[in-house]
Amino acid sequence: MQAVNIRQLKNNPSSALAAAHEHDMVVVMNRDTPQAVLVDLEQLGLPNLPAVRVVLAVSLFRTGSVSAGFAARVAGKPLSEMLTLLSGQGIPLTGEGKPAGDEARRDMRRARDWLDKPVA
């Protein structure tokens, strides 16, 4: 495990990401207090990392955090396939009808529950 302060993270985020990839995690400190943890997704040993990337991409797009093109890159899918996936889930592609905060929190709870399930 490695620790970086916010200034180090701001000045050199690539170094923190490389450290997360090399080590199991990087703790981000805010004035001597742990504030966040950076974890390389590959280090988590998830059974289906490509599916996790798709779920993250869909959630980021649904909340309006990223564009459809960026979501497609996160998911590792062609844009046309990502658009089909999003529209198939009833997610508006036009930017209208973005979910309220409660729905986004519900999505995050579902994702956490899914990640917490034991692997059989």
VMD Tcl script that builds the backbone (N, CA, C; Angstrom):
set m [mol new atoms 360]
animate dup $m
set s [atomselect $m all]
$s set {name element resname resid chain x y z} {
  {N N MET 1 A 0.856 -1.162 0.000}
  {CA C MET 1 A 0.000 0.000 0.000}
  {C C MET 1 A 0.902 1.225 0.000}
  {N N GLN 2 A 0.433 2.239 -0.677}
  {CA C GLN 2 A 1.165 3.502 -0.763}
  {C C GLN 2 A 0.203 4.631 -0.429}
  {N N ALA 3 A 0.743 5.736 0.082}
  {CA C ALA 3 A -0.085 6.897 0.394}
  {C C ALA 3 A 0.418 8.097 -0.403}
  {N N VAL 4 A -0.517 8.901 -0.894}
  {CA C VAL 4 A -0.184 10.156 -1.563}
  {C C VAL 4 A -1.077 11.239 -0.977}
  {N N ASN 5 A -0.575 12.461 -0.956}
  {CA C ASN 5 A -1.439 13.543 -0.512}
  {C C ASN 5 A -2.140 14.152 -1.720}
  {N N ILE 6 A -3.103 14.991 -1.474}
  {CA C ILE 6 A -3.910 15.556 -2.554}
  {C C ILE 6 A -3.046 16.345 -3.528}
  {N N ARG 7 A -2.071 17.077 -3.031}
  {CA C ARG 7 A -1.193 17.849 -3.914}
  {C C ARG 7 A -0.431 16.927 -4.866}
  {N N GLN 8 A 0.108 15.816 -4.341}
  {CA C GLN 8 A 0.811 14.857 -5.199}
  {C C GLN 8 A -0.134 14.278 -6.254}
  {N N LEU 9 A -1.349 13.979 -5.831}
  {CA C LEU 9 A -2.324 13.420 -6.764}
  {C C LEU 9 A -2.664 14.424 -7.860}
  {N N LYS 10 A -2.831 15.681 -7.467}
  {CA C LYS 10 A -3.163 16.726 -8.433}
  {C C LYS 10 A -2.013 16.980 -9.402}
  {N N ASN 11 A -0.793 16.995 -8.888}
  {CA C ASN 11 A 0.365 17.298 -9.723}
  {C C ASN 11 A 0.790 16.141 -10.613}
  {N N ASN 12 A 0.538 14.912 -10.179}
  {CA C ASN 12 A 0.988 13.770 -10.959}
  {C C ASN 12 A 0.028 12.591 -10.795}
  {N N PRO 13 A -1.177 12.690 -11.381}
  {CA C PRO 13 A -2.138 11.591 -11.231}
  {C C PRO 13 A -1.649 10.289 -11.861}
  {N N SER 14 A -0.842 10.381 -12.916}
  {CA C SER 14 A -0.344 9.162 -13.565}
  {C C SER 14 A 0.510 8.335 -12.616}
  {N N SER 15 A 1.279 9.014 -11.787}
  {CA C SER 15 A 2.115 8.311 -10.818}
  {C C SER 15 A 1.260 7.553 -9.810}
  {N N ALA 16 A 0.180 8.174 -9.344}
  {CA C ALA 16 A -0.711 7.512 -8.387}
  {C C ALA 16 A -1.395 6.308 -9.032}
  {N N LEU 17 A -1.815 6.461 -10.286}
  {CA C LEU 17 A -2.453 5.327 -10.972}
  {C C LEU 17 A -1.465 4.194 -11.203}
  {N N ALA 18 A -0.227 4.533 -11.549}
  {CA C ALA 18 A 0.799 3.500 -11.727}
  {C C ALA 18 A 1.065 2.785 -10.410}
  {N N ALA 19 A 1.085 3.536 -9.318}
  {CA C ALA 19 A 1.292 2.924 -8.005}
  {C C ALA 19 A 0.127 1.999 -7.658}
  {N N ALA 20 A -1.092 2.393 -7.991}
  {CA C ALA 20 A -2.251 1.534 -7.733}
  {C C ALA 20 A -2.159 0.256 -8.550}
  {N N HIS 21 A -1.605 0.367 -9.745}
  {CA C HIS 21 A -1.455 -0.821 -10.593}
  {C C HIS 21 A -0.373 -1.747 -10.038}
  {N N GLU 22 A 0.713 -1.170 -9.539}
  {CA C GLU 22 A 1.832 -1.959 -9.025}
  {C C GLU 22 A 1.546 -2.531 -7.641}
  {N N HIS 23 A 0.902 -1.766 -6.810}
  {CA C HIS 23 A 0.585 -2.187 -5.447}
  {C C HIS 23 A -0.889 -2.563 -5.398}
  {N N ASP 24 A -1.364 -2.951 -4.244}
  {CA C ASP 24 A -2.771 -3.310 -4.171}
  {C C ASP 24 A -3.683 -2.094 -4.099}
  {N N MET 25 A -3.185 -0.974 -3.550}
  {CA C MET 25 A -4.012 0.232 -3.483}
  {C C MET 25 A -3.151 1.430 -3.116}
  {N N VAL 26 A -3.723 2.610 -3.333}
  {CA C VAL 26 A -3.084 3.861 -2.942}
  {C C VAL 26 A -4.092 4.634 -2.106}
  {N N VAL 27 A -3.672 5.052 -0.934}
  {CA C VAL 27 A -4.534 5.829 -0.051}
  {C C VAL 27 A -4.260 7.309 -0.318}
  {N N VAL 28 A -5.316 8.070 -0.580}
  {CA C VAL 28 A -5.193 9.513 -0.799}
  {C C VAL 28 A -5.453 10.199 0.530}
  {N N MET 29 A -4.469 10.974 0.963}
  {CA C MET 29 A -4.534 11.642 2.258}
  {C C MET 29 A -4.915 13.107 2.079}
  {N N ASN 30 A -5.779 13.582 2.949}
  {CA C ASN 30 A -6.152 14.988 2.993}
  {C C ASN 30 A -5.752 15.490 4.374}
  {N N ARG 31 A -4.605 16.160 4.425}
  {CA C ARG 31 A -4.063 16.655 5.696}
  {C C ARG 31 A -3.906 15.530 6.705}
  {N N ASP 32 A -3.240 14.534 6.536}
  {CA C ASP 32 A -3.019 13.436 7.482}
  {C C ASP 32 A -4.257 12.581 7.758}
  {N N THR 33 A -5.312 12.764 6.988}
  {CA C THR 33 A -6.511 11.957 7.151}
  {C C THR 33 A -6.785 11.201 5.853}
  {N N PRO 34 A -6.947 9.891 5.925}
  {CA C PRO 34 A -7.281 9.145 4.706}
  {C C PRO 34 A -8.608 9.646 4.131}
  {N N GLN 35 A -8.604 10.003 2.862}
  {CA C GLN 35 A -9.795 10.569 2.224}
  {C C GLN 35 A -10.396 9.621 1.186}
  {N N ALA 36 A -9.534 8.919 0.460}
  {CA C ALA 36 A -10.016 8.058 -0.622}
  {C C ALA 36 A -8.999 6.948 -0.861}
  {N N VAL 37 A -9.432 5.955 -1.624}
  {CA C VAL 37 A -8.558 4.843 -1.981}
  {C C VAL 37 A -8.615 4.658 -3.488}
  {N N LEU 38 A -7.450 4.570 -4.103}
  {CA C LEU 38 A -7.360 4.249 -5.527}
  {C C LEU 38 A -7.000 2.772 -5.645}
  {N N VAL 39 A -7.808 2.054 -6.417}
  {CA C VAL 39 A -7.571 0.628 -6.614}
  {C C VAL 39 A -7.624 0.354 -8.107}
  {N N ASP 40 A -6.624 -0.331 -8.615}
  {CA C ASP 40 A -6.620 -0.741 -10.011}
  {C C ASP 40 A -7.646 -1.859 -10.165}
  {N N LEU 41 A -8.567 -1.709 -11.101}
  {CA C LEU 41 A -9.633 -2.704 -11.264}
  {C C LEU 41 A -9.084 -4.107 -11.501}
  {N N GLU 42 A -7.975 -4.210 -12.211}
  {CA C GLU 42 A -7.405 -5.526 -12.474}
  {C C GLU 42 A -6.888 -6.182 -11.198}
  {N N GLN 43 A -6.470 -5.365 -10.228}
  {CA C GLN 43 A -5.954 -5.896 -8.970}
  {C C GLN 43 A -7.068 -6.481 -8.090}
  {N N LEU 44 A -8.322 -6.116 -8.359}
  {CA C LEU 44 A -9.428 -6.613 -7.544}
  {C C LEU 44 A -9.721 -8.087 -7.785}
  {N N GLY 45 A -9.264 -8.615 -8.912}
  {CA C GLY 45 A -9.510 -10.020 -9.211}
  {C C GLY 45 A -10.964 -10.332 -9.477}
  {N N LEU 46 A -11.672 -9.389 -10.081}
  {CA C LEU 46 A -13.082 -9.591 -10.380}
  {C C LEU 46 A -13.230 -10.693 -11.431}
  {N N PRO 47 A -14.251 -11.521 -11.293}
  {CA C PRO 47 A -14.397 -12.646 -12.216}
  {C C PRO 47 A -14.739 -12.229 -13.640}
  {N N ASN 48 A -15.363 -11.076 -13.841}
  {CA C ASN 48 A -15.769 -10.667 -15.176}
  {C C ASN 48 A -15.523 -9.162 -15.337}
  {N N LEU 49 A -14.259 -8.785 -15.421}
  {CA C LEU 49 A -13.891 -7.375 -15.499}
  {C C LEU 49 A -14.518 -6.663 -16.699}
  {N N PRO 50 A -14.614 -7.279 -17.878}
  {CA C PRO 50 A -15.290 -6.588 -18.987}
  {C C PRO 50 A -16.737 -6.208 -18.659}
  {N N ALA 51 A -17.454 -7.070 -17.952}
  {CA C ALA 51 A -18.837 -6.753 -17.571}
  {C C ALA 51 A -18.872 -5.609 -16.563}
  {N N VAL 52 A -17.904 -5.570 -15.655}
  {CA C VAL 52 A -17.824 -4.479 -14.683}
  {C C VAL 52 A -17.593 -3.155 -15.402}
  {N N ARG 53 A -16.733 -3.173 -16.412}
  {CA C ARG 53 A -16.472 -1.944 -17.180}
  {C C ARG 53 A -17.747 -1.461 -17.892}
  {N N VAL 54 A -18.543 -2.383 -18.404}
  {CA C VAL 54 A -19.803 -2.006 -19.061}
  {C C VAL 54 A -20.758 -1.391 -18.040}
  {N N VAL 55 A -20.869 -2.013 -16.871}
  {CA C VAL 55 A -21.756 -1.490 -15.827}
  {C C VAL 55 A -21.312 -0.086 -15.405}
  {N N LEU 56 A -20.009 0.104 -15.234}
  {CA C LEU 56 A -19.497 1.428 -14.878}
  {C C LEU 56 A -19.818 2.447 -15.964}
  {N N ALA 57 A -19.622 2.056 -17.213}
  {CA C ALA 57 A -19.879 2.970 -18.333}
  {C C ALA 57 A -21.356 3.366 -18.385}
  {N N VAL 58 A -22.235 2.400 -18.225}
  {CA C VAL 58 A -23.672 2.679 -18.256}
  {C C VAL 58 A -24.046 3.617 -17.112}
  {N N SER 59 A -23.540 3.335 -15.925}
  {CA C SER 59 A -23.852 4.170 -14.769}
  {C C SER 59 A -23.328 5.594 -14.945}
  {N N LEU 60 A -22.113 5.728 -15.452}
  {CA C LEU 60 A -21.546 7.065 -15.676}
  {C C LEU 60 A -22.355 7.837 -16.712}
  {N N PHE 61 A -22.794 7.156 -17.770}
  {CA C PHE 61 A -23.597 7.841 -18.782}
  {C C PHE 61 A -24.968 8.204 -18.220}
  {N N ARG 62 A -25.575 7.271 -17.509}
  {CA C ARG 62 A -26.917 7.492 -16.969}
  {C C ARG 62 A -26.952 8.713 -16.056}
  {N N THR 63 A -25.901 8.911 -15.271}
  {CA C THR 63 A -25.871 10.053 -14.355}
  {C C THR 63 A -25.428 11.342 -15.025}
  {N N GLY 64 A -25.078 11.268 -16.312}
  {CA C GLY 64 A -24.666 12.462 -17.031}
  {C C GLY 64 A -23.217 12.832 -16.815}
  {N N SER 65 A -22.438 11.934 -16.238}
  {CA C SER 65 A -21.032 12.218 -15.963}
  {C C SER 65 A -20.156 12.143 -17.206}
  {N N VAL 66 A -20.547 11.322 -18.171}
  {CA C VAL 66 A -19.746 11.156 -19.386}
  {C C VAL 66 A -20.657 11.109 -20.608}
  {N N SER 67 A -20.075 11.333 -21.757}
  {CA C SER 67 A -20.807 11.241 -23.020}
  {C C SER 67 A -20.950 9.772 -23.424}
  {N N ALA 68 A -21.781 9.525 -24.414}
  {CA C ALA 68 A -21.948 8.158 -24.921}
  {C C ALA 68 A -20.641 7.641 -25.524}
  {N N GLY 69 A -19.917 8.512 -26.204}
  {CA C GLY 69 A -18.638 8.105 -26.789}
  {C C GLY 69 A -17.634 7.705 -25.726}
  {N N PHE 70 A -17.563 8.490 -24.656}
  {CA C PHE 70 A -16.642 8.164 -23.575}
  {C C PHE 70 A -17.074 6.874 -22.891}
  {N N ALA 71 A -18.386 6.717 -22.680}
  {CA C ALA 71 A -18.907 5.492 -22.076}
  {C C ALA 71 A -18.535 4.276 -22.928}
  {N N ALA 72 A -18.620 4.424 -24.247}
  {CA C ALA 72 A -18.258 3.317 -25.137}
  {C C ALA 72 A -16.783 2.944 -24.958}
  {N N ARG 73 A -15.925 3.944 -24.827}
  {CA C ARG 73 A -14.494 3.665 -24.618}
  {C C ARG 73 A -14.265 2.978 -23.276}
  {N N VAL 74 A -14.954 3.426 -22.230}
  {CA C VAL 74 A -14.832 2.798 -20.910}
  {C C VAL 74 A -15.266 1.329 -20.997}
  {N N ALA 75 A -16.348 1.083 -21.698}
  {CA C ALA 75 A -16.895 -0.276 -21.820}
  {C C ALA 75 A -16.104 -1.143 -22.797}
  {N N GLY 76 A -15.271 -0.509 -23.608}
  {CA C GLY 76 A -14.524 -1.270 -24.617}
  {C C GLY 76 A -15.416 -1.761 -25.740}
  {N N LYS 77 A -16.412 -0.956 -26.080}
  {CA C LYS 77 A -17.382 -1.329 -27.114}
  {C C LYS 77 A -17.404 -0.270 -28.209}
  {N N PRO 78 A -17.788 -0.660 -29.423}
  {CA C PRO 78 A -18.008 0.342 -30.475}
  {C C PRO 78 A -19.173 1.247 -30.074}
  {N N LEU 79 A -19.143 2.490 -30.518}
  {CA C LEU 79 A -20.183 3.446 -30.153}
  {C C LEU 79 A -21.570 2.937 -30.532}
  {N N SER 80 A -21.699 2.365 -31.718}
  {CA C SER 80 A -23.025 1.885 -32.143}
  {C C SER 80 A -23.557 0.813 -31.195}
  {N N GLU 81 A -22.688 -0.066 -30.740}
  {CA C GLU 81 A -23.112 -1.119 -29.809}
  {C C GLU 81 A -23.487 -0.520 -28.449}
  {N N MET 82 A -22.732 0.489 -28.023}
  {CA C MET 82 A -23.029 1.137 -26.741}
  {C C MET 82 A -24.362 1.866 -26.797}
  {N N LEU 83 A -24.616 2.554 -27.899}
  {CA C LEU 83 A -25.897 3.254 -28.057}
  {C C LEU 83 A -27.061 2.275 -28.034}
  {N N THR 84 A -26.890 1.133 -28.683}
  {CA C THR 84 A -27.928 0.101 -28.682}
  {C C THR 84 A -28.148 -0.432 -27.267}
  {N N LEU 85 A -27.062 -0.659 -26.560}
  {CA C LEU 85 A -27.157 -1.145 -25.180}
  {C C LEU 85 A -27.878 -0.139 -24.289}
  {N N LEU 86 A -27.500 1.134 -24.392}
  {CA C LEU 86 A -28.124 2.176 -23.567}
  {C C LEU 86 A -29.606 2.323 -23.877}
  {N N SER 87 A -29.933 2.397 -25.157}
  {CA C SER 87 A -31.345 2.569 -25.515}
  {C C SER 87 A -32.146 1.331 -25.168}
  {N N GLY 88 A -31.545 0.147 -25.255}
  {CA C GLY 88 A -32.223 -1.088 -24.887}
  {C C GLY 88 A -32.576 -1.136 -23.406}
  {N N GLN 89 A -31.854 -0.378 -22.605}
  {CA C GLN 89 A -32.144 -0.307 -21.168}
  {C C GLN 89 A -33.065 0.862 -20.842}
  {N N GLY 90 A -33.557 1.523 -21.876}
  {CA C GLY 90 A -34.478 2.634 -21.664}
  {C C GLY 90 A -33.805 3.908 -21.191}
  {N N ILE 91 A -32.515 4.017 -21.421}
  {CA C ILE 91 A -31.780 5.212 -21.006}
  {C C ILE 91 A -31.843 6.218 -22.142}
  {N N PRO 92 A -32.373 7.413 -21.898}
  {CA C PRO 92 A -32.461 8.418 -22.960}
  {C C PRO 92 A -31.071 8.826 -23.450}
  {N N LEU 93 A -30.926 8.926 -24.755}
  {CA C LEU 93 A -29.641 9.297 -25.339}
  {C C LEU 93 A -29.535 10.794 -25.591}
  {N N THR 94 A -30.625 11.516 -25.419}
  {CA C THR 94 A -30.659 12.939 -25.766}
  {C C THR 94 A -30.291 13.863 -24.627}
  {N N GLY 95 A -30.102 13.335 -23.428}
  {CA C GLY 95 A -29.782 14.188 -22.294}
  {C C GLY 95 A -31.011 14.612 -21.522}
  {N N GLU 96 A -32.186 14.257 -22.012}
  {CA C GLU 96 A -33.414 14.571 -21.286}
  {C C GLU 96 A -33.746 13.408 -20.361}
  {N N GLY 97 A -34.425 13.718 -19.273}
  {CA C GLY 97 A -34.874 12.666 -18.368}
  {C C GLY 97 A -33.763 12.022 -17.579}
  {N N LYS 98 A -32.708 12.770 -17.263}
  {CA C LYS 98 A -31.643 12.212 -16.444}
  {C C LYS 98 A -32.217 11.853 -15.079}
  {N N PRO 99 A -31.746 10.752 -14.496}
  {CA C PRO 99 A -32.328 10.312 -13.244}
  {C C PRO 99 A -32.027 11.264 -12.094}
  {N N ALA 100 A -32.906 11.252 -11.126}
  {CA C ALA 100 A -32.693 12.047 -9.927}
  {C C ALA 100 A -31.596 11.401 -9.089}
  {N N GLY 101 A -31.147 12.124 -8.101}
  {CA C GLY 101 A -30.086 11.620 -7.238}
  {C C GLY 101 A -30.434 10.307 -6.572}
  {N N ASP 102 A -31.712 10.119 -6.211}
  {CA C ASP 102 A -32.122 8.873 -5.559}
  {C C ASP 102 A -31.898 7.677 -6.466}
  {N N GLU 103 A -32.191 7.819 -7.742}
  {CA C GLU 103 A -32.003 6.703 -8.672}
  {C C GLU 103 A -30.526 6.398 -8.856}
  {N N ALA 104 A -29.693 7.422 -8.915}
  {CA C ALA 104 A -28.251 7.214 -9.046}
  {C C ALA 104 A -27.708 6.501 -7.803}
  {N N ARG 105 A -28.178 6.904 -6.622}
  {CA C ARG 105 A -27.743 6.241 -5.394}
  {C C ARG 105 A -28.201 4.782 -5.382}
  {N N ARG 106 A -29.413 4.524 -5.874}
  {CA C ARG 106 A -29.917 3.158 -5.951}
  {C C ARG 106 A -29.038 2.327 -6.899}
  {N N ASP 107 A -28.633 2.902 -8.025}
  {CA C ASP 107 A -27.746 2.199 -8.950}
  {C C ASP 107 A -26.417 1.858 -8.290}
  {N N MET 108 A -25.878 2.799 -7.522}
  {CA C MET 108 A -24.605 2.562 -6.852}
  {C C MET 108 A -24.752 1.457 -5.791}
  {N N ARG 109 A -25.877 1.450 -5.061}
  {CA C ARG 109 A -26.108 0.385 -4.081}
  {C C ARG 109 A -26.169 -0.969 -4.769}
  {N N ARG 110 A -26.858 -1.032 -5.906}
  {CA C ARG 110 A -26.933 -2.299 -6.653}
  {C C ARG 110 A -25.551 -2.748 -7.103}
  {N N ALA 111 A -24.746 -1.801 -7.579}
  {CA C ALA 111 A -23.391 -2.141 -8.023}
  {C C ALA 111 A -22.556 -2.646 -6.846}
  {N N ARG 112 A -22.669 -1.975 -5.693}
  {CA C ARG 112 A -21.913 -2.418 -4.511}
  {C C ARG 112 A -22.371 -3.811 -4.076}
  {N N ASP 113 A -23.680 -4.045 -4.068}
  {CA C ASP 113 A -24.199 -5.355 -3.692}
  {C C ASP 113 A -23.673 -6.434 -4.635}
  {N N TRP 114 A -23.642 -6.116 -5.930}
  {CA C TRP 114 A -23.168 -7.069 -6.923}
  {C C TRP 114 A -21.688 -7.366 -6.693}
  {N N LEU 115 A -20.892 -6.327 -6.407}
  {CA C LEU 115 A -19.458 -6.521 -6.177}
  {C C LEU 115 A -19.202 -7.269 -4.881}
  {N N ASP 116 A -20.091 -7.140 -3.892}
  {CA C ASP 116 A -19.905 -7.802 -2.603}
  {C C ASP 116 A -20.314 -9.265 -2.604}
  {N N LYS 117 A -21.004 -9.708 -3.670}
  {CA C LYS 117 A -21.438 -11.108 -3.711}
  {C C LYS 117 A -20.221 -12.019 -3.794}
  {N N PRO 118 A -20.228 -13.097 -3.016}
  {CA C PRO 118 A -19.098 -14.030 -3.089}
  {C C PRO 118 A -19.065 -14.735 -4.444}
  {N N VAL 119 A -17.857 -14.977 -4.902}
  {CA C VAL 119 A -17.673 -15.665 -6.176}
  {C C VAL 119 A -17.773 -17.159 -5.919}
  {N N ALA 120 A -18.620 -17.816 -6.696}
  {CA C ALA 120 A -18.819 -19.264 -6.493}
  {C C ALA 120 A -17.759 -20.063 -7.188}
}
mol reanalyze $m
mol bondsrecalc $m
mol representation Tube
mol addrep $m
